[in-house]
Amino acid sequence: MDAGRLFATVGDDRLFDTLVRLHGIASPELRPALDQAANLVAEALTADKVDMFIHEADSDSLVALGTSQTPMGCKQHELGLDRMPLANGGRSVAVYLTGEPYLQRRADEDPVELRSVIEDLGVRSGILTPLDVGQQRRGVVQVVSAMPDRFCQRDLRFLGAVAGWVGMLTHRAELSEELARQARRDGHREAGDEVAKLTRRQQEVAACIAEGLTNEQIARRLVLTPGTVANHLEHILRRLDFKGRTQVAVWTVEHGLYRSDSEDDET
């Protein structure tokens, strides 16, 4: 549902304005963006807590990657309720598994809800909607209140639109992360291919050159003759298509074959 149609449906300027503000979030990192979105939704619905739960495959849990900075949101983290193992059940898990939005009018009368959510966190009502990322169910968007009967169907429809935006944001962030990982892999592969142009002994000579040693000093360190060092240097220059020692020194540092003491200290 587009923002205009949603506005006509819910008839609430504040909710429409919130959708506009959500689309204006420009953070390139997922967590800060989801935290910001959770705060906007909490403000729009006067909610005590908003969560963007994403399924974590390794632990088979719903993990709150975005949570409103409200007292209940902070308390949730203190209690460890920002992680919901699927095995423990609960209304959030039920919505994730069924893919059906849910209007929870009285949480304390909901037989599916976790007692810790009701008794320790103080939740009394809520709205929940599944979160799809790249056409796959990946989590749940949840809004709760310490008051019973706090939300209505209009709020649930609004939350569905929010979940659609969160899904697109998450998908975009994950694609960006994968592209960055691929670029790093390609960079490491290319660097490895470059280093492989030199033999192990030539790499040692190159590291000594980067350290600023002369051929005689390199010969003493590596137990070689100065003539042998000169031959290695000639081969290095030819294989890397370089003109002199300075280029060799720069290349050696860039490819991780040598680090100065100051660089080690900074690291």
Backbone hydrogen bonds, N-H to C=O, Kabsch-Sander energy under -0.5 kcal/mol:
donor,donor_aa,acceptor,acceptor_aa,energy
6,L,2,D,-2.2
7,F,3,A,-2.4
8,A,4,G,-1.9
9,T,5,R,-1.8
10,V,6,L,-3.0
11,G,7,F,-2.3
16,F,12,D,-2.0
17,D,13,D,-2.7
18,T,14,R,-1.9
19,L,15,L,-1.9
20,V,16,F,-1.9
21,R,17,D,-2.3
22,L,18,T,-2.4
23,H,19,L,-2.0
24,G,20,V,-0.6
24,G,21,R,-0.6
25,I,22,L,-1.7
33,A,29,E,-1.5
34,L,30,L,-2.7
35,D,31,R,-2.7
36,Q,32,P,-2.3
37,A,33,A,-2.2
38,A,34,L,-2.6
39,N,35,D,-2.0
40,L,36,Q,-2.0
41,V,37,A,-2.4
42,A,38,A,-2.4
43,E,39,N,-2.1
44,A,40,L,-2.3
45,L,41,V,-2.3
46,T,42,A,-0.7
47,A,42,A,-2.1
48,D,144,V,-1.8
49,K,144,V,-1.4
51,D,142,Q,-2.8
52,M,66,G,-2.8
53,F,51,D,-0.6
53,F,140,V,-2.8
54,I,63,V,-2.8
55,H,138,R,-4.0
56,E,61,S,-3.5
57,A,55,H,-0.6
60,D,56,E,-1.2
61,S,56,E,-1.6
62,L,84,M,-2.5
63,V,54,I,-2.9
63,V,61,S,-0.6
64,A,82,D,-2.8
65,L,52,M,-1.9
65,L,63,V,-1.2
66,G,52,M,-0.9
68,S,50,V,-2.1
70,T,68,S,-1.8
72,M,48,D,-0.6
73,G,48,D,-0.6
74,C,70,T,-2.6
75,K,71,P,-2.2
76,Q,72,M,-2.2
77,H,73,G,-1.3
78,E,74,C,-1.8
79,L,75,K,-2.2
80,G,76,Q,-0.6
80,G,77,H,-0.7
81,L,76,Q,-2.3
83,R,80,G,-0.8
84,M,62,L,-3.0
86,L,60,D,-2.4
88,N,85,P,-1.5
89,G,86,L,-1.2
94,A,90,G,-2.2
95,V,91,R,-2.3
96,Y,92,S,-2.0
97,L,93,V,-2.6
98,T,94,A,-2.5
99,G,95,V,-2.3
102,Y,128,L,-2.9
104,Q,102,Y,-0.7
104,Q,126,G,-2.9
105,R,103,L,-1.0
107,A,124,R,-2.7
109,E,106,R,-1.5
110,D,107,A,-1.6
113,E,110,D,-0.7
118,I,114,L,-1.4
119,E,115,R,-3.6
120,D,115,R,-0.5
120,D,116,S,-1.1
121,L,116,S,-1.7
123,V,117,V,-2.1
124,R,145,S,-3.0
125,S,145,S,-1.5
126,G,104,Q,-2.8
127,I,143,V,-2.6
128,L,102,Y,-2.3
129,T,141,V,-2.1
131,L,139,G,-2.8
132,D,130,P,-0.5
133,V,136,Q,-3.3
136,Q,133,V,-0.9
138,R,131,L,-3.2
139,G,131,L,-1.6
140,V,53,F,-1.7
141,V,129,T,-2.8
142,Q,51,D,-2.4
142,Q,140,V,-0.5
143,V,127,I,-2.6
144,V,49,K,-2.6
145,S,125,S,-2.5
149,D,105,R,-3.2
150,R,147,M,-0.7
156,L,152,C,-1.7
157,R,153,Q,-2.3
158,F,154,R,-2.2
159,L,155,D,-2.4
160,G,156,L,-1.6
161,A,157,R,-1.5
162,V,158,F,-2.0
163,A,159,L,-2.7
164,G,160,G,-1.6
165,W,161,A,-1.7
166,V,162,V,-2.7
167,G,163,A,-2.4
168,M,164,G,-1.7
169,L,165,W,-2.5
170,T,166,V,-2.8
171,H,167,G,-2.3
172,R,168,M,-2.4
173,A,169,L,-2.4
174,E,170,T,-2.6
175,L,171,H,-2.2
176,S,172,R,-2.2
177,E,173,A,-2.3
178,E,174,E,-2.3
179,L,175,L,-2.4
180,A,176,S,-2.2
181,R,177,E,-2.5
182,Q,178,E,-2.5
183,A,179,L,-2.3
184,R,180,A,-2.2
185,R,181,R,-2.6
186,D,182,Q,-2.8
187,G,183,A,-2.5
188,H,184,R,-2.8
189,R,185,R,-2.5
190,E,186,D,-2.7
191,A,187,G,-2.6
192,G,188,H,-2.6
193,D,189,R,-2.3
194,E,190,E,-2.1
195,V,191,A,-2.6
196,A,192,G,-2.1
197,K,194,E,-1.5
198,L,195,V,-2.0
203,Q,199,T,-2.2
204,E,200,R,-1.8
205,V,201,R,-2.2
206,A,202,Q,-2.5
207,A,203,Q,-2.2
208,C,204,E,-1.9
209,I,205,V,-2.2
210,A,206,A,-2.3
211,E,207,A,-1.3
212,G,209,I,-1.3
213,L,208,C,-2.2
218,I,214,T,-2.6
219,A,215,N,-2.5
220,R,216,E,-2.0
221,R,217,Q,-2.2
222,L,218,I,-2.8
223,V,219,A,-0.7
224,L,219,A,-2.6
229,V,225,T,-2.1
230,A,226,P,-2.3
231,N,227,G,-2.1
232,H,228,T,-2.4
233,L,229,V,-2.5
234,E,230,A,-2.2
235,H,231,N,-2.2
236,I,232,H,-2.4
237,L,233,L,-2.6
238,R,234,E,-2.1
239,R,235,H,-2.8
240,L,236,I,-2.2
241,D,237,L,-0.7
242,F,237,L,-2.3
248,V,244,G,-1.3
249,A,245,R,-2.7
250,V,246,T,-2.4
251,W,247,Q,-2.4
252,T,248,V,-2.4
253,V,249,A,-2.0
254,E,250,V,-2.5
255,H,251,W,-1.7
256,G,253,V,-1.7
257,L,252,T,-2.3
258,Y,252,T,-0.8
264,D,260,S,-2.1
265,D,261,D,-2.2
266,E,262,S,-2.2
267,T,263,E,-2.5
